[in-house]
Amino acid sequence: MTISELSETRPITRILVTGGAGSVGLEVLKELQLQKKWYDVKVLERNKPAVLRKLKPFRKDFQLILGDLCDPAILARATADIDFVIHLAAIIPPLADQDPDLAERVNVGGTRKLIESVEKHSPQAFFLYTSSVSVYGDRVYNPWITVDDPLLPSDGDEYAETKIKAEKSVRKSSLKWTIFRLSAIMGPQTRMDPLFFHMPLDTSLEIASARDTGFALVESIYHQAELRGKIFNLSGGGSCRATYREFLTRAFTAKGLGSLDLPERAFAQRNFHCGNYIDSDQLEEILHFQQDSLEDYYRMLTKKSTYLEKTATLFFQAFIKLFLLTKSEPLRAIRKKNHEQINRFFHDQQPSVT
């Protein structure tokens, strides 16, 4: 029998995707949809209008299960008769830091309940858990990261704490499993929130595109033997590395915002995460997913902005930058002389407010 004939006779793989409406989740669903004849897909997501709008393109091909990740009845439906789980659902920053109880309930409790439900209803299923580079904590002065490095989340990083706890639940389970610690993931939608200013400008940054990440997660279905019982760092590789300062400089230009002339004191100097993955090649050798580079991302940003948007941004760039500065928590801490926050964001000496 030829390879082509074997591919035509392979069985349908039954997949559960949690968090399918996120930037990576949508890329996973697009990839599965391209190969839909090989998959029976369930998508577990929240029952919210914004989520339903994002999932509309997939409703004909996939079974949508809408409800709470912590609801036993919902989980029983989602985990019955499945072969593979891609678990993306999580409360992410800044909400995770603003509401740590919610983050604990969903990221830790929800993951534990999901595992228990899979163990009960589909005990032979393979469980892929997506963790985060945040578990390694502040690496400004030690940017080269390996999967064996200690897990030392930054002060106040509730999200990282929940990821570490959830990882433990995955490793203790009776399921076949793997864990991917995702680097900074960049998708077509740019998001502006207070975390923009939490990262020190001198931080080493190694991104991965949402598209490459989605491809890697789906490709994992075919490589369970190589992945089983192991933890991997997932990122874009050498072509996706820059400092945060370099990254923002290029991104500002691509979006028509001109130079990165925001005051240095608007950015934290410590206590965030990100770095370069020394061992990102290990997962690449198995899954062959690293296609997009930082240059590709900058081109995407430039292409995504219409002429009218760029013209408007150029005209209003001074006002836009002033608005951005209102989002800076480090700058707000200095102005309000909040010493607890100043200690969190800066080194020994308090920056001048002028």
FENCORZI-V759597 format. One record per run of one state. SS is the DSSP state (helix for helix, strand for strand, loop for the rest). FROM is the first residue (numbers start at 1). TO is the last residue. If there is no record, write none. Layout:
# FENCORZI-V759597
ss->[SS:SS]
from->[FROM:FROM]
to->[TO:TO]
This chain:
# FENCORZI-V759597
ss->[loop:helix:loop:strand:loop:helix:loop:helix:strand:loop:helix:loop:strand:loop:helix:loop:strand:loop:helix:loop:helix:loop:strand:helix:loop:strand:loop:helix:loop:strand:loop:strand:loop:helix:loop:strand:helix:loop:helix:loop:strand:loop:helix:strand:helix:loop:helix:loop:strand:loop:helix:loop:helix:loop:helix:loop:helix:loop:helix:loop]
from->[1:3:10:13:19:23:35:36:39:46:49:59:63:67:72:80:84:88:95:99:100:122:126:133:137:144:146:158:173:176:183:184:187:194:198:204:210:223:224:228:230:235:238:241:244:255:264:267:276:278:280:288:294:305:307:326:329:336:339:346]
to->[2:9:12:18:22:34:35:38:45:48:58:62:66:71:79:83:87:94:98:99:121:125:132:136:143:145:157:172:175:182:183:186:193:197:203:209:222:223:227:229:234:237:240:243:254:263:266:275:277:279:287:293:304:306:325:328:335:338:345:354]
